[in-house]
């Protein structure tokens, strides 16, 4: 959330209230907690310049949040099969032995 807010800072500052959808349920109540850690107080001070509302949406129903990491073909293409190493990796392994 921090990365997205800072990345789109130019567009979000001065805007009307915007919505942030997250699967992290405790973010909804973090601003209302009477006892904050120093870390949480720092984060809230960074977020205070933005005008947003946090909405909780469970991860399984939030299909756009992790669209790239939840692709069905991602797991298959992201892993190398045994013996599928390129020549540079093989020569590096041999030199380290």
N, C-alpha and C positions, 0 to 999 in steps of 0.2 A: 504494500500500500504506500509506503514511504517513497519507494522508487517511482511509482506511477504519479504521485502527487508532485514530486520534484521534476519529473520528466515533462509533464504537461502544465507546469507552473504558470507559464505565460498565458495559457488559455483558461486556467481555472481561477486565477486571482481576479477579483472584481466581478466575478460571475454571480448570478443568482445562486441559490442553494442547489447543489448537485448531489446526486445519490452515489454512495459507494456500496457495492454489493460484495459481501465476503462470506466465506464459510467458517470464519473464526468467530464463534458465538460470543466470546468474552469481550470483543471490541465494542459491542453494543453498550455494555455497562461500565466500561473502563472510565468514562468521563464522569460517571455518577458516583464512583467509589470515594468514600471519605478518606481512605488511607491509600496514598499512592507511594510507590517506590520512587527513588530519584530518577531511575531510568524512565519510568512511565511519565513522570512529571516533565522530563526533557522532551519526550515524544509529543506529549500533549501541547507543550509550548510551541513546538515546530508546526503542529497541525492547526494551531489556533488561528493562523492567518487565512485559512481556508474556511469556506462556508459550506459544509457538507453534512449529510445525514447518513449514518451507517445502517444498512439493512442486512440482516442475516439471511443467507440462502444456503441450505445444505449443499455440500459439494456434489452430490449425485444429481441434483436438480440444476446446478449452476453449470450448464453445458459450455458456456463460452469462456469461462475462467481458465481452464486448463485444456483447451481444445487441442493444442499441439502435442502435449504430453500424453493425452488420452487417446490419441489416434490408434486404431487397431493395428495398423501396419508399422507403427513406431517401434514397438518392442522387437519385431522380427528384423527390421532393417538396421536397428541400432546395435545389434550384437554381431560379432564376427564368429563364423564357424571355425572349428578347429582345423588348422591347415590352410586357412584363408588369409594368412598374414602376408604382407607385401615384403619384398626383398630387403628393404631398409630395416624393418623390424627384426627380421631373421639375422641379418648381419650384426645389428646392435646387440642382440641376445648372445650371439656367438662370441663377440668381443668382450662381453662382461663375464664370461665363464672363466 
